């Protein structure tokens, strides 16, 4: 009999687990890569959990073509891949288990190379690098150097299941993976790594992880991304206590990564960091990266009072459409908000003589700005002019004490700003209205006062978008004025809202330009590419320094 061939009823050498849900578009390509494995003696267990497309029909077709090799089960739909994976592991007959997602591709030699390595020393787990593919670009991740310790695997191993094979004894020891949650492999992989003792590695890339724009797994804006919080907590709760310090260090690095990658949910990530900081503040491994430690320390020690989810809309003297109000209510925060429309009923126009004059002269922007400051100072929240278009939730800014937005290098917007209650910046600006000459300052009064206040707090222009180091945060135009993000980017830059200057067209200083033209103009110099390369080099240097420190400790 040929080595690796499979006869019906014979125990396979490896079981490949494939969770399937509405994967018809890519499922055949995935299955072709699995049934073509150079190691024949394998079983492929595909578990469909309630697909409503043609996925199950495709699976049945492959089951007929490859009887005994392709095995199909169906279970009721459960969110996430945890439930179908757990079901398949229970049914698996092989000692070693591999994993493949239904929209990815496995190299045809993967199982043979991983299995042969695993048998050399009866390894608990064997890892390999994998390609992350985005269009016509692919990047190799997961490269390690042998020998690989448990500590190294935790800190530098990939937290995916598909770039490795795992002995069933390790899976049984760790137990079932979380169900009804996304990103379950993050937490589960860290727990697996913490209990692995005999770890093997091959240099051959075994997997092609297809990063497709628009797919649920690569959409950083969906609420499923909040499951990273649960996954990280799972890792801390379930990991091997002997290696918890290493798992905690990885969790800290992952939170820092999420501040950049999943920036919409910054407020929730800060809250998790605060909750676990008692476990991190004395972590020797984390402290070995001084830059990262200091950065996380600042987030952890930031004020415990976030900006309330209050939205104040300027409605004095202007008509607000139902659509605009509904958009504010639905989009200002991903977790609901309170809307207050500033109007003649809740704002005392006779409070100051200058306000009365402004009202009589239809200077409604002046009035809305004043009362927005007053409401924010009392209750905390965010002011939105009727000409603001909300593109992403304002949760990103909730831990700023006060924030303002630049229109250009010198001019500040008076259409959007916010802060916590009783914050000093809003109080200072509000105080200036008492002695203001409306006729002298009516057009740019608030903009100028914001600029004066920012300058008094000495926020450098080089520190725009800095959420943690200053009592005032100044956001650059790409965050709150115009959207220049790449629509198909898998890691979009922070952008929250857009200023609608339609009413200003034809006025001095305004022109119309395509968004794509603006984006291309900003990318001509390539300065951002150079900066990213420097950041990558610095990150690699920090990793090497950490590895040297670990080797010294041993």
N, C-alpha and C positions, 0 to 999 in steps of 0.2 A: 504493500500500500504506500502511495506517495505521502511523504512527510507533509502534514498539514491538510490532507484531504479529509472530508467530512462525510460520513455515512449516517443515514437516519438512525437516531437513537444513540450514536456515539457522543461521548462527552466532549464538548468543544474546548479549545484551548483558551479562547477569549470570547467574551460576550460584548457586543457593541450595543449600547443603549441609545435609542433615538426617540425623544419626545416629539410628537407631531401635533400641530394645531394650525389649520388653515395654511398649509405650506405648499399648495399645489404648484406654485410658480417655479420653485427651486427644488422640489422634492426628488424628481427623477435624477437630476445631476448629483444630488447628495447620495442617493441610493446606488447609482452607478459606481461612485467612488468606493462604496462599501462592499458591494458584491464582487468588485474587481480586486480586492485585497490579495496580495501575493501569499498571505497566510490563509489557506483555504479552510482550515478546520476552525471556523468561527461561526457563531450564531449572531444574527442581527435581530434584536428585539425592538420593534417599533410600537409605541403605545400612542394611539390616537385618543385625545381627550376631548371629543365632541366637535371635530371639524365640521363646518357647514359647506365647505367647498369640495373639490374632487380629491382631496388628500387620501381618504380611505380607499377610494377606487384605485388610485395609483398603488397604494400599498398592497391591495389584493392582487393586482397585476404582477407585482414583483414576487409575491408569495407563490403564485402559480409557476412563475419562471424559475424560482429558486426554492423548491420545497425542502424543508428541513433547515434551510439556512436563514431565510427571512420568516420571522414569526411575528404575528400581529395580535395585538390586544386592543380593546377599546374600553375606555372608562368615561364616566361623566366628566364634563368640563370643570376644571379647577384652575383658577388663575395661577400662572407661573408653571415652570417645568418641574417643580419638586415632586408633585404627586405622580406624574407618569414615570419619572425616573425611579422613585421609590418602588413603584409597582414592578418595573422591569428588573430592578436589582433582586427583588424577591423571587422572580421567575428565572433568573439567570442560572445556567448550569455550570458555567466556567468558573475557574478560580480567580481569573483576572477579568476586570471589567474596564471597558473603554467607553467613551461618550462621544456623541456627535450630534450637533444641532441640525435640524431638518433643512436649513437654508445655507449650510456650509459644505465644505468639501474636505475629504480626508485623503492625504497622499496614499497611493496604492501600496506602498511598502510600510506604512505606519505600524500596523499591528504586528507584522513579522519582526521588525526591528525592535519595537518596544517589548514584545514577548520574549524574544531571544535574550535581551538584556535582563529582563526580569528573572529569567530562569538561571542566570549565571550565579546569583547569590540569594535567590529566593527573596527578592526585594519586596518591601511593602508597597512601594510606589516607584514608578519610573516616569520621569518627565522629559520633555523635549521642547525645542523652540517651535514657534508657529508664526505663519505669515498673517498679518492683519492687512486685508485687501480693501482698498477704497478706489473704485474705478480701475484705472490702469496703473495705479500705484500700489506697491506692497512694501511693508516694513516688517522686518524680522524682530520678534519679541521673545523673551523667555530664555535667553542664552545664559547658561550658568557654567561654573567650572567645578570639576570633580576634585577631591571628594566633596560631597554635599552634606552638610550637617542639617539637623532639624532647624537650627537657628537661621541658617542661610535660606532654607526652603521657605520658612515663614516670611522672612524679610524681602527676599528677591524672587521667589517663585511666582508664577502667574496664578491668579485666583480664578482660574477657569478649570472645568473638568475635562475639556476636550483635548488638552495637550499632554495627556498622560494616561497610563493604565494603572489601576489600583487593585491590590489583592483584596479579595472579598473579606478576609479576616479583619482588615483595617476598616472597611466600610461597616462591618458588623459591630466592631468595637465603638466606632463613632456614633452609630445609630442612624436613624432616618433623617434625611435632609428636610429643611423647613418646607411647608406646603402653603398654598394660597398666598404666595408672596413673590414678587419679582426679585431678580438679582440674588436668588438664593445661593448661587454657587460662590458668591463672594464670602459670605459667612461660613458656609460649609467647607470650602476649600481651606480656609485658615484653621478650622478645627482639625481637618484631616492632616494638614501639614504639621500641626502641633503634636499629633500622636504618631507620626511616621518615624520609624527608627532606622530602617534599612532603606536607603534612598538611592536609586539609580538614575542615570542621565545619559541620553544620547544627543549628539550634536545635529542629527539630521532633522530638518523641519518636517513635522508630521501632519500639519493641519493648515487649512486656509479659512480664516475667520473673515467672512464677507461683511464688511461694514457698509450697509446700504442706507442712503439718505431716505428718510420717510418711514423706515421700519420702526416698529415699536421699541425694539431693544436699543436703537440708536437715536431715539428722540429724547433729547435732554430736557424737554419742556413738559413732558407728561407727568402726572402726579405719581406714576409708578416709581419715579426716581427717588421719592421719599422712602421707598423700601430699603434704600442703602442704609438708612438709620437703623432699621430693624436688623438688617444683615450684620452690621458692625456690632450691634449689641449682642446678637446671637453668638458671634465669634468670641466676644469677651466672656460671656456666660458659660459657654460650652467647651472652651479650649482646655487643653492639658494645663493644669495649674503650674506645672514645672516650667512652662514656656509662656506664661501669660504676659510677662514683661515684653517679650518679643511681639506677641500678637497685639498688645496694646500700642506698641510703637508703630506697627503697620497700620493699625486703625487710625492713629493720629495722622500719619502721612496720607491716608486715603481721604480723611476729612479735608485736609489741606488741598488735595487734588480736586475735591468736589466744590470747594469755594470757587475754583476756576471753571471746572467743566459743567457743573450743574448750578451756576450762579443764581438762578431764579430762587432757589431754596436756601439761600444764604442764612436767613433768619433761623431756620430749623437746624441747620448744621451748627450754627453758633450755640444754640441751646443744647444740642447733644454734647458738644465740646465742653461746655460749662458743666454738664452733668457728670462727665467722666474725668474732668481735669484732676480731681483728687487722686486718680490712678495714674495720671500722666506727669504731674508736676515734678516727681522725683524719679522718673524713668531714665535710667542711665543711657539706654540705647537712644532714646529720643534726644537727650541732652548732647549726645555726641555730634549731632547736627545743630550747631548753635543757631544758625540762621532760622531754620525751621522751628526750633524750640521757641525762640523769641517771638516769632510771628504768631504761633499758636497761643503763646502765653498772652499776647495782647488781645487776641480774640476772646480767650477764656475770661479775661479780667475786664472786658468791656462792660459798660453799664448794664445792669440787669433790667433796665426799663427800656423796652423797644418803643419805637413810634407806634402809637395805637393805630388800628385800622380804621381811621376816620378820614373821610374824603370831604373836603370843603370845596364847593363849586361856586365860582363867581357868577351870581345871577342878578345882581343889582343893575337895573336899567337895561337888561338884555334878555332876549328870548332864548330859552334852552330847549332843544328838541328832545322828545321822549327817547329817541334813539341814542342820543348822547348820554343822557342820564342812565339809561339801561346799560350802556356800554361801560360806564364808570362803575356801576354796581356789580357787574358781572366780571370785569377784567382788572380792576384796580389791584385786587389781591386774589390769590388762588384759594383763600380760605375765608371768603366773605368780608364785608365791610359795612360801615355806617356812612350814609350819604347825608350831608347837610348842604342845602342850597342857600347861599347867602342872599338875602333879599331885604326889602324894606320892613318886613315883619320882625326879623330877628337881628337886624342891625339898626342902631340908633343914629340916623343921619345927622341929628342935631347935637351929637356928642361933642363935636368941635366945630368952630366957625369955618375952618378950612374945608370940612366935610360938607357942610351946607352949601358953600360956594361951588364945590366940585359937582354936587348933585344938580344945582341950578344950571351949571354950564355943561351938563351931560358928560362929565369926565368920569365915566363909570369904571374904567380900569383903575383909576386912582382910588376910588372907593372900595372896590373889590379887594385890591391889594391890602389896604389898611385893615379891613375887617377879617381878611384871611389871617394876617399876622396876629390879630387879637384872639381869634378862635384857637389858633395853634398854640399860642402862649398859654391859654387857659386849659385846653383839653388835649393838646398834642394831635398831630395828624399831618395831612398833605393837602396843599392847595392846588387845584387844577383850573386853569382858564378854559373857557369854552372852545378854544382853538387848539387844545391838546388832544392828541390821538394816542390812546393807550395801546402799546404793542405787546408788552410783557408785564407781569405783575410787579408791583412796587415792593414786594417782600425783600428784594435785594437790598433796599436802603433802610430797613427798619431799625437797624442798630446804629445808625448815624444819630448823633445828638441833634444836628441840624444839617440840612443840605441845600445847595443851590446849584444851578446849572449855567454853564457858559454858553453863550450864543456864538462867540468867537473868542479871540485871545484876550480881549479887553472888556467885553460887554456881557452882563449877566441877564438871565431871563427873569421876568417878573410874572411869567405864566405858570411856573411850577416851582414849588419849594416846600419844605416841610421840616418837622422836628418834633422832639418830645415836648411836653408841657413845661412851662417855667424855664425854658432854655435861654441862656444869656444873649445869644445872637438875635433871636426874635425880639427880645425885650429891648435891646439897644436900638434896633431899627424902628420899632414902634414908637419909641420915645421921641424920635426925630420929627414925627408928624406934628407934635404939639407946637413946634416953633417954625413949621415949614411955611414957605411962601408958595402957594399953589401956582400962581401965575409964572413964577420963575422956574419951578421944577416939575410942572405938571406932566410933561411928556416922558421924561426918563427919571423921575424922582426916585421911585423904588429901586430901579436898576442901579442908580448911582449909590444909594444908601447900602444896598447889598454889597457892592464893590468896596465901599469904604469899610464896612464891617469885616469882610474877608481879609482885607489888607491889615486891619488892626490885629487880627488873629494870626497874621504872618504865615498864611498857608502858601507855600511856594507853588509856582505854576507847574513845576515838575512833579508835584504831588497830587495831580488830579486823580480822582477815582480812588483815593486812599480812604478806606472805610474806618481805620482804627487809630491813626496816629495824631489826629487833630480834632478839636472840638467842633469844627465845621468841616464838612466834606464838600468839595467842589467837583462836580461831574463835567466831563468834557462833552462837547457837542454830539459826539457819536453815541453817547449814552442817553441823552434826554432831548436832543433837538432834531437830529436827522439819522435815519437808519442807513448805515453804509455796510452792514454785515452781509456776508456772502450767503444767499438764500439756501444753498446746498451744503453749507458747512456743517460737519458733525460736531464741531466744538465752537459754536458761535460766540463772538465777543459780546459782553454785556450791552444791551440796548433795551430801554424801558419804554420810552415814549417819543413821539414826534411832534414838532411844532407845525401846525398848518398855517402857512403864510399866505394862503390864497387871497385873503382880504388885503394883503399888503402889495400884491402884484401891481406893477406900474409905478410904485413909490420909489423914491431914491434909495439905492442900496440893496434892492431886491431884484432877482432874476430867476428864470426858470432853467433847470438843468436836470437831465435824466439821472436817476440814482446810480445806474451802472456807470455813467460817465464820471460821476463824483468818485465812485469807488475806484475806478481805474486811475484817476488822477492821484489819489492818495497812495496807490500802490506802485507808482512809477519808480520811485527811488529804490525800492527794495530794502529800505531801512528796517522794516518790520521783520523781514526774513533774517537779516543779520542779527537783530536782537534775539529772535527765537533761537538761532544757532548758539549764541552766547549762553542763553539760558540752559540749553541742553547740555553744553559743555560743563557748565557749573554744576548742574545736577549730577552728571556722571562723576565729576571730581568728588562731590560729597559722598556718593555711593562708595567710591574707592576708599575714601578716608574712613568710612564706617567699617568697611571690610577689614582694613588694617587694624582698627581699634579692637574688633572682635577677635582677630587672630592673636593680638597681644594679651587679651583677657584670658584666652584659653591657655 
